[in-house]
């Protein structure tokens, strides 16, 4: 029986997969079956960790805000500060507040004085 030459399509597909896995180590970058498994695993991890990253950054912003608020005696805690912001209907997100607290503390004091001043008028 004569040898039949296969086409180039399978080789092109495998080459594309190998380009994705070129930075992997050992057999994970050389063997097609292993590359395919590692590729699936990498994509699953990337998808999962996009959500995790959002959680971690929110935690970081809250921690920074709490440290500045407690350290400079603006209010007793982050919790009270956010609660008072909502009462006053100053809807600033935590990322913005954390940036303000790091880069421009006087602006944070202005915001907190605004919140505290209006609360004293209400009570």
Secondary structure as UniProt FT lines:
FT   HELIX           9..20
FT   TURN            21..23
FT   HELIX           26..29
FT   HELIX           32..71
FT   TURN            72..73
FT   HELIX           78..88
FT   HELIX           94..103
FT   HELIX           105..122
//
